[in-house]
């Protein structure tokens, strides 16, 4: 080989040596392992070596590095920093884990830009939310977990959740995610589907979602329907919470559906047996039964004798004595005994009486005329108490007769 050829080969060799820069992706060939489980690699095309600390390997904690990485293996690494000076024959600190994380960030960014979701398992419950492993660390704030308040976040640990990407900043390792958005989207889709299937007259099952003073909201699967307090039971219900509980499974009948306003009216009582259908079996004319005064009117009192079954005690059947209004002797909510006068289940009518259970007063003797009563009483009075003598009374009587003759 001539001197010119030797110089040419040396120049080509020098030109083939790549400069190592921080942040570059390089290929490293495994040369050896040191006592600290660090991997010594030769950086291809540079003639220099690099070190990959155990924590920068894509190896799970506790696992033996040599079981997964062998001498002679070649894999991609990212340059983190330089170790030592050029005079000392400096090498470079490299990372496999961060390179893979960079790839994950790139994939997540693409999904974020495309409006796609990701799935990740919950690895930690921390103050203010949940930590997930999305290939990189992701965080779900507590307010973005569900579409309602969640008191115990531990129930989500270990679960894999579908998540919407809210904010992403790879340079700061910042990834904010939301499961609430997924829940809301699924609920809206389910609501549209449920509203399309529901029709007046349908009998379906649901779960009590909320209770108010005016009724109960029942979740039918993506849409809540209202059971007005008057449609809960045949008997009067003052407060829905007296007979229903949140989370309770109930059977309801659909009264009406308004898809545009997303309103569904429901009834629980219309799925129950009609109270009046059983009246003939339980009540007969002449029976004496107990009931509760429910309403007082000017013409009588309505008494509930069975759940949802009220009979009328006409004002003339309340007392043997004359009364102007029923509330003179009765009060709402009072327990009383009544006698059944008539039963008409088909007309939802029940005639009742209170006075039929009371003894009729004995008629008093006819009163004497007032004048006679006065004379008799005066005649029988002692003389000293009236101021008149018997002779005076008889004389006056005779005198009156003489004058008439």
For each residue, the residues with C-beta under 8 A, 3 or more apart:
1: 5 6 9
2: 5 6
3: 6 7
4: 7 8
5: 1 2 8 9
6: 1 2 3 9 10
7: 3 4 10 11
8: 4 5 11 12
9: 1 5 6 12 13
10: 6 7 13 14
11: 7 8 14 15
12: 8 9 15 16
13: 9 10 16 17
14: 10 11 17
15: 11 12
16: 12 13 45
17: 13 14 45 46 47
18: 45 46
19: 46
20: 24 26 43 46 48 79 82 92
21: 24 79
22: 79 80 81 82
23: 78 79
24: 20 21 78 79
25: 76 77 78 79 99
26: 20 43 44 45 46 50 76 77 78 79 94
27: 43 44 45 74 75 76 77
28: 41 42 43 44 50 52 74 75 76 77 94
29: 41 42 44 72 73 74
30: 39 40 41 69 70 71 72 73 74
31: 40 41 42 49 71
32: 39 40 71
33: 37 38 39 40 65 66
34: 37 38 40
35:
36: 53 54
37: 33 34 54 65
38: 33 34 51 52 53 54
39: 30 32 33 51 52 57 65 69
40: 30 31 32 33 34 49 50 51
41: 28 29 30 31 49 50 51 52 77 94
42: 28 29 31 48 49 50
43: 20 26 27 28 46 48 49 50 77 92 94
44: 26 27 28 29 74
45: 16 17 18 26 27
46: 17 18 19 20 26 43
47: 17
48: 20 42 43 90 91 92
49: 31 40 41 42 43 91 92
50: 26 28 40 41 42 43 77 79 91 92 93 94
51: 38 39 40 41 83 91 92 93 94
52: 28 38 39 41 56 57 77 94 95 96
53: 36 38 56 57 93 95
54: 36 37 38 57 59 65
55: 97
56: 52 53 80 93 94 95 96 97 98
57: 39 52 53 54 65 69 96 97
58: 96 97 100
59: 54 63 65 68 69
60: 63
61:
62:
63: 59 60 67 68
64: 67 68
65: 33 37 39 54 57 59 68 69
66: 33 69 70
67: 63 64
68: 59 63 64 65
69: 30 39 57 59 65 66 73
70: 30 66 73
71: 30 31 32
72: 29 30
73: 29 30 69 70
74: 27 28 29 30 44
75: 27 28 96
76: 25 26 27 28 96 99
77: 25 26 27 28 41 43 50 52 94 95 96 99
78: 23 24 25 26 94 95 98 99 102
79: 20 21 22 23 24 25 26 50 92 93 94
80: 22 56 92 93 94 95 98
81: 22 92 93
82: 20 22 90 91 92 93
83: 51 90 91 92 93
84: 88 89 90 91
85: 88 90
86: 89 90
87:
88: 84 85
89: 84 86
90: 48 82 83 84 85 86
91: 48 49 50 51 82 83 84
92: 20 43 48 49 50 51 79 80 81 82 83
93: 50 51 53 56 79 80 81 82 83
94: 26 28 41 43 50 51 52 56 77 78 79 80
95: 52 53 56 77 78 80 98 99
96: 52 56 57 58 75 76 77 99 100
97: 55 56 57 58 100 101
98: 56 78 80 95 101 102
99: 25 76 77 78 95 96 102 103
100: 58 96 97 103 104 135
101: 97 98 104 105 135 136
102: 78 98 99 105 106 170
103: 99 100 106 107
104: 100 101 107 108 134 135 136
105: 101 102 108 109 136 168 170
106: 102 103 109 110
107: 103 104 110 111 135
108: 104 105 111 112 118 134 135 136 165 168 175
109: 105 106 112 113 168 170
110: 106 107 113 114
111: 107 108 114 116 117 118 165
112: 108 109 115 116 165 168
113: 109 110
114: 110 111
115: 112
116: 111 112
117: 111 162 163 164 165 182
118: 108 111 134 162 163 165 177
119: 160 161 162 163
120: 132 133 134 138 160 161 163 177
121: 132 133 158 159 160 161
122: 125 130 131 132 140 156 157 158 159 160 161
123: 131 132 133 157
124: 130 131 157
125: 122 130 131 153 154 156 157
126: 129 130 131
127:
128: 141 142
129: 126 139 140 141 142 144 145 153
130: 122 124 125 126 139 140 142 145 153 156 157
131: 122 123 124 125 126 137 138 139 140
132: 120 121 122 123 137 138 139 140 161 163 177
133: 120 121 123 137 138
134: 104 108 118 120 137 138 163 175 177
135: 100 101 104 107 108
136: 101 104 105 108 173 175
137: 131 132 133 134 173 175
138: 120 131 132 133 134 163 175 176 177
139: 129 130 131 132 175 176 177
140: 122 129 130 131 132 144 145 161 163 176 177 178 179
141: 128 129 144 145 176 178
142: 128 129 130 145 150 153
143: 180
144: 129 140 141 166 176 177 178 179 180 181
145: 129 130 140 141 142 150 153 156 179 180
146: 149 150 179 180 183
147: 180 183 184 187
148:
149: 146
150: 142 145 146 153 155
151:
152: 155
153: 125 129 130 142 145 150 156 157
154: 125 157
155: 150 152 159
156: 122 125 130 145 153 159 161
157: 122 123 124 125 130 153 154
158: 121 122
159: 121 122 155 156
160: 119 120 121 122
161: 119 120 121 122 132 140 156 179 182
162: 117 118 119 179 182
163: 117 118 119 120 132 134 138 140 177 178 179 182
164: 117 177 178 179 181 182
165: 108 111 112 117 118 168 175 176 177
166: 144 176 177 178 181
167: 174 175 176
168: 105 108 109 112 165 174 175 176
169: 172 173 174 175
170: 102 105 109 173 174
171:
172: 169
173: 136 137 169 170
174: 167 168 169 170
175: 108 134 136 137 138 139 165 167 168 169
176: 138 139 140 141 144 165 166 167 168
177: 118 120 132 134 138 139 140 144 163 164 165 166
178: 140 141 144 163 164 166 181 182
179: 140 144 145 146 161 162 163 164 182 183
180: 143 144 145 146 147 183 184
181: 144 164 166 178 184 185
182: 117 161 162 163 164 178 179 185 186
183: 146 147 179 180 186 187
184: 147 180 181 187 188
185: 181 182 188 189
186: 182 183 189 190
187: 147 183 184 190 191 222
188: 184 185 191 192 222
189: 185 186 192 193 222
190: 186 187 193 194 221 222 223
191: 187 188 194 195 222 223 262
192: 188 189 195 196 222
193: 189 190 196 197 222
194: 190 191 197 198 220 221 222 223
195: 191 192 198 223 257 259 262 264
196: 192 193 259
197: 193 194
198: 194 195 202 204 220 223 254 257 264
199: 202 254 257
200: 254 255 256 257
201: 253 254
202: 198 199 253 254
203: 251 252 253 254 271
204: 198 220 251 252 254
205: 249 250 251 252
206: 218 219 220 221 225 249 250 252 266
207: 218 219 247 248 249 250
208: 211 216 217 218 219 244 245 246 247 248 250
209: 217 218 219 224 246
210: 216 217 224 246
211: 208 216 217 240 241 244 246
212: 215 216 217 240
213: 229 239 240
214: 228 229
215: 212 226 227 228 229 231 232 240
216: 208 210 211 212 226 227 229 232 240 244
217: 208 209 210 211 212 224 225 226 227
218: 206 207 208 209 224 225 226 227 250 252 266
219: 206 207 208 209 222 223 224
220: 194 198 204 206 223 224 225 252 264
221: 190 194 206
222: 187 188 189 190 191 192 193 194 219
223: 190 191 194 195 198 219 220 262 264
224: 209 210 217 218 219 220 264
225: 206 217 218 220 252 254 264 265 266
226: 215 216 217 218 263 264 265 266
227: 215 216 217 218 231 232 240 250 252 266 267 268
228: 214 215 231 232 265
229: 213 214 215 216 232 237 239 240
230: 237
231: 215 227 228 255 266 267 268 269 270
232: 215 216 227 228 229 237 240 243 244 268 269
233: 237 243 268 269 272 307 308
234: 269 272 274 275 307 308 309
235: 304 307 308
236: 294 304
237: 229 230 232 233 240 242 243
238: 242
239: 213 229 242
240: 211 212 213 215 216 227 229 232 237 243 244
241: 211 244 245
242: 237 238 239
243: 232 233 237 240
244: 208 211 216 232 240 241 248 250
245: 208 241 248
246: 208 209 210 211
247: 207 208
248: 207 208 244 245
249: 205 206 207
250: 205 206 207 208 218 227 244 268
251: 203 204 205 268 271
252: 203 204 205 206 218 220 225 227 266 267 268 271
253: 201 202 203 266 267 268 270 271
254: 198 199 200 201 202 203 204 225 257 264 265 266
255: 200 231 265 266 267 270
256: 200 263 264 265
257: 195 198 199 200 254 263 264 265
258: 261 262 263 264
259: 195 196 262
260:
261: 258
262: 191 195 223 258 259
263: 226 256 257 258
264: 195 198 220 223 224 225 226 254 256 257 258
265: 225 226 228 254 255 256 257
266: 206 218 225 226 227 231 252 253 254 255
267: 227 231 252 253 255 270 271
268: 227 231 232 233 250 251 252 253 271 272
269: 231 232 233 234 272 308
270: 231 253 255 267
271: 203 251 252 253 267 268
272: 233 234 268 269
273: 277 278
274: 234 277 278
275: 234 278 279 306 307 308 309
276: 279 308 309 345 348
277: 273 274 345
278: 273 274 275 281 282 306
279: 275 276 282 283 306 309 343 345 350
280: 283 284 343 345
281: 278
282: 278 279 306
283: 279 280 287 289 305 306 340 343 350
284: 280 287 340 343
285: 340 341 342 343
286: 339 340
287: 283 284 339 340
288: 337 338 339 340 357
289: 283 305 337 338 340
290: 305 335 336 337 338
291: 303 304 305 311 335 336 337 338 352
292: 303 304 333 334 335 336
293: 296 301 302 303 330 331 332 333 334 335 336
294: 236 302 303 304 310 332
295: 301 302 310 332
296: 293 301 302 325 326 327 330 331 332
297: 300 301 302 326
298: 315 325 326
299: 314 315
300: 297 312 313 314 315 317 318 326
301: 293 295 296 297 312 313 318 326 330
302: 293 294 295 296 297 310 311 312 313
303: 291 292 293 294 310 311 312 313 336 338 352
304: 235 236 291 292 294 307 308 309 310
305: 283 289 290 291 309 310 311 338 350 352
306: 275 278 279 282 283 309
307: 233 234 235 275 304
308: 233 234 235 269 275 276 304
309: 234 275 276 279 304 305 306 350
310: 294 295 302 303 304 305 350
311: 291 302 303 305 338 340 349 350 351 352
312: 300 301 302 303 349 350 351 352
313: 300 301 302 303 317 318 326 338 352 353 354
314: 299 300 317 318 351
315: 298 299 300 318 323 325 326
316:
317: 300 313 314 341 351 352 353 354 355 356
318: 300 301 313 314 315 323 326 329 330 354 355
319: 322 323 329 354 355 358
320: 355 358 360 361
321:
322: 319
323: 315 318 319 326 328 329
324: 328
325: 296 298 315 328
326: 296 297 298 300 301 313 315 318 323 329 330
327: 296 330 331
328: 323 324 325
329: 318 319 323 326
330: 293 296 301 318 326 327 334 336
331: 293 296 327 334
332: 293 294 295 296
333: 292 293
334: 292 293 330 331
335: 290 291 292 293
336: 290 291 292 293 303 330 354
337: 288 289 290 291 354 357
338: 288 289 290 291 303 305 311 313 352 353 354 357
339: 286 287 288 352 353 354 356 357
340: 283 284 285 286 287 288 289 311 343 350 351 352
341: 285 317 351 352 353 356
342: 285 349 350 351
343: 279 280 283 284 285 340 350 351
344: 347 348 349 350
345: 276 277 279 280 348
346:
347: 344
348: 276 344 345
349: 311 312 342 344
350: 279 283 305 309 310 311 312 340 342 343 344
351: 311 312 314 317 340 341 342 343
352: 291 303 305 311 312 313 317 338 339 340 341
353: 313 317 338 339 341 356 357
354: 313 317 318 319 336 337 338 339 357 358
355: 317 318 319 320 358
356: 317 339 341 353
357: 288 337 338 339 353 354
358: 319 320 354 355
359:
360: 320
361: 320
362:
363:
364:
365:
366:
367: 373
368: 372 373 376
369: 372 373
370: 373 374
371: 374 375
372: 368 369 375 376
373: 367 368 369 370 376 377
374: 370 371 377 378
375: 371 372 378 379
376: 368 372 373 379 380
377: 373 374 380 381
378: 374 375 381 386 388 393
379: 375 376 390 393
380: 376 377
381: 377 378 385 386
382: 385 386
383: 386 388 389 390
384:
385: 381 382
386: 378 381 382 383
387:
388: 378 383 392 393
389: 383 392 393
390: 379 383 393 394
391: 394 395
392: 388 389 395 396
393: 378 379 388 389 390 396 397
394: 390 391 397 398
395: 391 392 398 399
396: 392 393 399 400
397: 393 394 400 401
398: 394 395 401 402
399: 395 396 402 403
400: 396 397 403 404
401: 397 398 404 405
402: 398 399 405
403: 399 400
404: 400 401
405: 401 402
